[in-house]
Every structure is written in C-alpha cells, then in structure tokens.
Amino acid sequence: MVGLTLTNPATILSFGALFASIGAGTGGPGGAAAVVAGVFLGSVAWWAILTAAVSALRTRLTPRVVGGINVLAAIVIGAFGVGAIALGVTG
C-alpha cells in the first residue's frame, strides 16, 4: 500500500505543488532529503495506523455487518458513478 501511495500520480503532483508553494526543500540537498524522508515516514505511519485500526475492528465485526458495509459502499460508489455520467451528459 505504501508503494501504491508513493507511485500515485495524484499524490506526487499534490505533494509537489504543496512543497513548491511552501518552499520546502530549499535548504539544499539536506532540506530536500528531509522533506522526502518526512513524506515517506508520514505515509508509512498513516498506513500502519489505518491497517491496525481495520485489523482491530475486523475481528469485532460479524460477517453480516461486513456485508452491510460492502453493500453501502457499493451504493455510494454507484451513486458517484451515476452522478459523474449525468454531469458528463449534461455538460
């Protein structure tokens, strides 16, 4: 997951824009390395926290609850898809 996050073009562009706007990494090679290390460690920490939380919750949820969450997620994703199609058709 960390690899996917690090290679996601949207993530790369958004972090690049953020760093450019705040002038991060302007302290030479050391500053740039510190920014890259900070982003990497932050991404690793985020995924570690997220997977630990999901793992802890997963053991407490029944298969019926997990199924309901899956159905709800499918409905929400489908609604976004229908909205995107409607927006594309209407211009």
N, C-alpha and C positions, 0 to 999 in steps of 0.2 A: 504493500500500500504506500509506503514511503516513496518507493521508486516511481509509482504511478503519479503521486503528488508532485514529485520533483520534475517529472517529464511532461506534465500537463501544460500545453501552450498557454492556456488562460492564466494559470498560476505564474508561469515565467513572465508573461507580459505584465501582469498586475504587480508583481514584486519589482520588476524592472522600472515601471512607472513610479511606484512608491519610492524606491531608492533614489531615482532621479529627482523627484520632487523635493525630497528632504535633504538631498546632497550626501546621502550615505555612501561611505566608501571613498570619500575624497581625501582621506588621510594617507593616500598612497597604498602600496600593496598590503601593508598590515591592516589598514582600515577596511579594505575590500575583503580580505580574508576573514576578518572579524564579522562582517555583515553576512557573508556566505555561511560561516560556521553558526551564527545565530539563527539564520533561517533554517538551516539543516537541523539543528538541535530543537528548535521550536516545532518543526514538522514531526520529528521523531517523538517528542513529548506529547503532541496532540494525538497522534495515532496510538501511542501507548495508553494514554488516558481513555481514549474512545474505546479501544478494544477491551480494556479491563472493565469498563463500565458495562459494555454489552455482554461480556462474559458473565459478570456477576448477575445481571438482570436475566440473562437467558436461562440460567439454572432455576430461577424462581417463576418463570412463565410456563403455563401449561401449553400444550400443542394447540388447543382451541384459541387461546389468546394470541399466540403467534400467527395462527391462520387469520384471525380477525385483523391483526396489524397488517398482514400482507394484502388482504382484500382492501383495506382502507388506503394503503399506499398505492395500490393499483388504480383505485378510483381517482385519487388525487393526480397521479401521473397521467392517466387518461384524460382528465379534465384539462390539464395543461396542454396536452396534445390537441384536443378539440379546440381550445382557445387559440392555439398557435395557427391551426388550419383556418379557423374563422378569421383571424387577423390577416392572414396571408390572402385569403379570398377577397376580403373587403378592401384591402389595401391600406 
